[in-house]
Amino acid sequence: MRTPEDEIGTAIEVDLAVMPPHQRRAYAGLDQFRRPVEVRGVQELARGIAESFGAFAIFDVETVLRSPAIAPFVTQTLYAIPLELRRAACDRDRLKAESARKEMARIISAALLARYHFEPLKHVSASCHPNWEQAFEQQFGAGRGGDRHE
């Protein structure tokens, strides 16, 4: 049986694997010709990763949060990943790029799991169907942890 920790790691791996090439290069600080440029798009990437956890209530000590509330922490974590590893994820060698993405996912998930506790919402699948708000409110009460649409 898969644990929430496994699901979190897998969600991050998928987010990194399906990232469009231009977004991956921007995060790695590379242009279309693979020349070094300023790193861009970190906040957008962090929001996308945070949204992957929509089927979870996220606990920061005793406070329950919704997924957008962790985006600033994900942003900090993304900036902390070494630039060499980010650039390796853009390598033309698919095995090297896949290995780099798996290592990045491991770093991100380890940081998230060290800081937060993830609790799957009852009756909500990973696709986060329409009763998300109702499931959250039934389990944890209304209006806690920020706006889902930030």
C-alpha positions in Angstrom: 0.0 0.0 0.0 1.3 3.4 -1.0 1.9 5.9 1.8 1.2 9.6 1.6 5.0 10.1 1.5 5.2 7.9 -1.6 2.4 9.8 -3.2 4.1 13.1 -2.5 7.4 12.0 -4.0 5.6 10.6 -7.0 3.5 13.8 -7.5 6.7 15.9 -7.5 8.5 13.5 -9.9 5.5 13.8 -12.3 5.4 17.6 -12.0 9.1 17.7 -13.0 8.8 15.2 -15.8 5.9 16.9 -17.5 7.3 20.4 -17.2 7.5 22.0 -20.6 11.1 22.2 -21.9 11.1 26.0 -22.0 10.0 26.1 -18.3 12.6 23.5 -17.3 15.3 25.6 -19.1 14.1 28.8 -17.5 14.3 27.2 -14.0 17.8 25.9 -14.9 19.0 29.3 -16.1 19.5 28.2 -19.7 18.2 29.8 -22.9 16.9 27.9 -25.9 20.5 27.4 -27.1 21.5 26.1 -23.6 23.5 29.2 -22.8 23.5 30.5 -19.1 20.9 33.2 -18.4 19.0 34.5 -15.4 16.9 31.9 -13.6 13.1 32.5 -14.2 9.8 31.0 -13.4 10.5 29.6 -9.9 7.3 30.9 -8.3 5.1 29.5 -11.1 6.8 26.1 -10.8 6.3 26.2 -7.0 2.6 27.0 -7.4 2.3 24.1 -9.8 4.0 21.7 -7.4 1.9 23.0 -4.5 -1.3 22.5 -6.5 -0.3 18.8 -6.9 -1.2 18.4 -3.2 -4.8 19.5 -3.5 -6.1 16.1 -2.3 -4.2 16.6 1.1 -4.7 18.7 4.2 -1.3 19.9 5.1 -0.4 20.4 8.8 2.2 22.9 10.0 2.4 21.9 13.6 -1.3 22.1 14.6 -2.5 24.5 11.8 -4.1 22.8 8.9 -3.3 24.4 5.5 -4.5 24.1 2.0 -2.0 23.4 -0.8 -1.4 27.0 -2.0 -0.2 28.0 1.5 2.9 25.9 1.0 4.0 27.5 -2.3 6.4 30.0 -0.6 8.2 27.1 1.2 8.3 25.2 -2.1 9.8 28.3 -3.8 12.6 28.5 -1.2 13.2 24.8 -1.6 13.4 25.2 -5.4 15.9 28.0 -5.1 18.0 25.8 -2.8 18.5 23.0 -5.4 22.0 23.3 -6.9 22.1 24.9 -10.3 24.2 22.1 -11.6 21.4 19.6 -10.7 18.8 21.8 -12.4 20.9 22.0 -15.5 21.5 18.2 -15.5 17.7 17.9 -15.6 17.9 19.6 -19.0 20.6 17.3 -20.4 20.1 15.8 -23.8 21.0 12.4 -22.3 17.6 11.2 -21.2 18.9 8.9 -18.4 21.0 11.7 -16.9 18.1 14.1 -17.1 15.7 11.6 -15.5 18.2 10.8 -12.7 18.5 14.6 -12.0 14.8 15.0 -11.9 14.4 12.1 -9.5 17.1 13.6 -7.3 15.4 17.0 -7.4 12.0 15.4 -6.5 13.7 13.6 -3.6 15.2 16.9 -2.3 11.8 18.7 -2.6 9.8 15.9 -1.0 12.3 15.5 1.9 12.1 19.2 2.6 8.3 19.2 2.5 8.0 16.1 4.7 10.5 17.5 7.2 8.4 20.7 7.6 4.8 19.5 7.0 2.5 16.6 7.7 0.3 15.5 4.8 -3.1 14.0 5.5 -5.2 12.7 2.6 -8.7 14.2 2.5 -11.5 11.6 2.8 -13.6 11.1 -0.3 -11.3 13.2 -2.5 -9.2 11.6 -5.2 -5.9 12.9 -6.5 -7.8 14.5 -9.3 -9.4 16.8 -6.7 -13.0 16.5 -7.8 -15.7 19.2 -7.1 -16.4 18.3 -3.4 -12.9 19.3 -2.3 -14.1 22.3 -0.3 -16.9 20.2 1.4 -14.5 17.4 2.2 -12.0 19.8 3.7 -14.6 21.6 5.8 -16.1 18.4 7.0 -12.7 17.1 8.2 -11.0 20.3 9.4 -13.5 23.1 9.6 -14.3 26.1 7.3 -11.9 28.9 6.5 -8.6 27.6 7.8 -5.3 27.7 6.1 -5.8 30.3 3.3 -7.6 30.6 0.0 -7.5 27.7 -2.4 -7.5 30.2 -5.3 -4.5 32.3 -4.4 
